[in-house]
Amino acid sequence: MNENTKRGKFLLFLIFVGPALLCFFAVVIVPFLYGIYLTFTNWDGISPNHDFVGFTNYVAVFRDSEFWKALLLTLQYVVFSVLLINVIAFILAYLLTSGVKGQSFLRSAFFTPNLIGGIILGFIWSFVFSRALVSVGQTLNIPLFSQSWLTDPTKAFWALVVVTVWQYSGYMMIIYIAGFTGVPKDVLEAASIDGCTGFQTVRHIILPLMVPSFVICLFLSIQRCFMVYDLNLSLTGGEPYGSTIMAAMHVYQKAFLSKQYGTGQGEAFILFLVVAAITLTQIYLGKQKEVDA
């Protein structure tokens, strides 16, 4: 390969990939590195001046009991939400690839909630939990719905889980449907001829072949649930009594409301490390299963 050919390929690479790389660095990499730098300063988010304070902000993070409380609540929220999202999405995908009547319409219907923004979704479900379900519960004498879920700390947490599952199950369902359609038909026919039951086919054939779909869905659902803010803000606002403040909301309040931007940025970085560690572990274990399959 001569010098002109190499130069031409490099120019072609810059033309097609250069703009995307430039945007990625400008929007993601540079702000991320600058944010890490700010964790070592005492900037309040407003003043043009900030001094280097070393690891003072990280010490403050580890002493902030409210942050760790919010992070623990977020972990609980992620566990329940991710589990329910993927179980429901897998079941829906299985049913909607089995040839049921109107499955194309049902796929679109279940996917639609994902198109609604978190802020709007929170306001819609706030009305549902505060008015619609309360009216039904009082009319039919159902104690579970006789009072708004958003006024009880425990029920408000589960309200967030319910809405999250409702929003993302349809999106993950599409990925699982792609996984189901990618399973070779001849393998399924061979299993049927050998006398495998439906459960045995799912357990020993479909599930191993769909490991890539599980890896993608778990990655997306974990990332989205950990970073939840818009739904948290519009549905509960962290109430009642601050019992539903998730980690992202606490970081925002610390940085922009309490004017402790360095500490808030430090908490955001800790949250990033937690999410990155969990996500990379999940992907690594998933890839191992994929190879074994």
Buried (B, 14 or more C-beta within 10 A) or exposed (E): EEEEEEEEEEEEEEEEEEEEEEEEEEEEEEEBEEBBBBBBBBBBBEEEEBEEBEEBBBEBBEEBEEBBBBBEBBBEBBEBBBBBBBEBBBEBBBEBBEEEEEBEEBBEEBBEBBEEEBBEBBEBBBEBBBEEBBEEBEEEEEEEBBBBBBEBBEBBBEBBBBBBBBBBBBBBBBBBBBBBEEBEEEEBEEBEEEEBEEEEBBEEBBBEBBBBBBBBBBBBBBBBBBBBBBBBBBBBBBBBEBBBBBBBBBBBBBBBEEBBBBBBBBBBBBBBEBBEEBBEEBBEEBEEBBEEE
